[in-house]
């Protein structure tokens, strides 16, 4: 799942809003996986800054998951 924001969001000033969006995206990924009967082991994250610099990170889990909380935890680790 990818999303592009209409407005640039600041990582500090908009932290609560970003957290809500981040969690919602993880829940949507989990829902997509469940609907299709899939599970995944590698969680990837891509962030594009206002200067168009793009950073990607991924984390491979020990076992496949379609659990939104597990996906959120792994994606959170990628943010660090």
N, C-alpha and C positions, 0 to 999 in steps of 0.2 A: 504494500500500500504506500502510495506517495500522496503528498498534499502540498500545494503551493498556497501560501497565505497572501491575501489581498494586500496586507500591510506587513512591513517588516516588524518582527517581534524581537524585543530585547531579552537576552537570556537572564538578566537580573530583574528588570522592571516588570517583565511579563512572565515571570517564573511560574506562578500559579496557573495561568492560562495555558502556558506551554505544557505543563504537567498534565492538565486535563485532556488536552489534544493528544498528547503522547499516549496516555492510557487508552483513550478512545480508539486510536489507530491500532494499538496492540489488540484490543478487543475485536476490532473488525478483521484483523488478520486471523485471529483464533476462530472467529465465526466462518470466515472463508474456508479455512482448513477443515472445520467440522462438516460444513455443507458438502464439500467435495470428497470427504472421506480420507483426507490426507493428514499427515503430521510432518513436522519439520525438525531438523536438528540444528541448522545454522540460521541464526538471527542476524540480519544485517541492518545497518543504519547509515543513512546518507544525509548530511546536512550541507546546505548551500547558504553561505553568508551573503550579506548585502553587496559585497564586492565580488560576488560570484565564485569565490574560492569554495571548493567542494571537498568535504572530508568524509571518508567512508570507514566504517569499522564493522567487523562481524565477530560473532562468538559461536562456536559449535558446542552444542550440549552433548552430554553423555548418551542421552536417549531421545528419540523423537517425542515431540509434544504438540498439542493443539490447545493447551491450557493458556488462557489469556494472562494469568498472573505469572506463569513461568516465562512467557514471551516478554512480558513487561520487565521482569527482573533481568533477563538476559540483555534486553535492549538498554536498560539502565546501566548495566555494566559497560556496554559499548560507549555510553556517554562519558564515562570516566576517562 
